[in-house]
Amino acid sequence: MMIMVLCLMVYSYSQYFLREALEKTKQTVNSQTGKPTSKPSMKWVYKLFYNVSVLKIQIGTEITTAILNLNDELRKVIILFGNVACKIYDVNPNHFNTE
């Protein structure tokens, strides 16, 4: 039960954080119906990330990592979540003007 409460807390906070960032930067993301919204549900945002994959290729001792299936909508969400998310997904935070 404690793990479930923790998961719900993270879910709620991430939804609040994203909605505040969208409102602050006056941006929107597309909803399930394709209409722009500044109040997306995290369920929808998580669903957007379903096809994102990490590809690691090792040639000798060198490992190359690539993030696959990122589109502009996902990059925008990643940038709104901040520098740590940008680093995880290897996204340039200056790709969009979020200010």
Residue pairs with C-beta under 8 A, 6 or more apart in sequence:
11 42
14 42
14 81
15 41
15 42
15 45
17 81
18 40
18 42
18 45
18 77
18 80
18 81
19 38
19 39
19 40
21 80
21 81
21 98
22 28
22 29
22 38
22 39
22 40
22 80
23 38
25 80
25 98
25 99
27 38
27 76
27 80
27 98
28 36
28 37
28 38
29 36
29 37
29 38
29 40
29 45
29 73
29 76
29 77
30 36
30 37
30 73
31 37
31 40
31 44
32 44
45 77
48 73
48 74
48 77
49 74
51 69
52 67
52 68
52 69
52 70
52 74
52 89
53 67
53 68
53 69
54 65
54 66
54 67
54 68
55 65
55 66
55 67
55 68
56 63
56 64
56 65
56 66
57 63
57 64
57 66
58 64
65 90
67 89
67 90
67 91
70 78
70 89
70 91
72 96
75 91
75 95
75 96
76 96
76 98
78 85
78 86
78 89
78 91
79 85
79 86
79 91
79 93
79 95
79 96
79 98
80 98
83 93
85 91
86 92
86 93
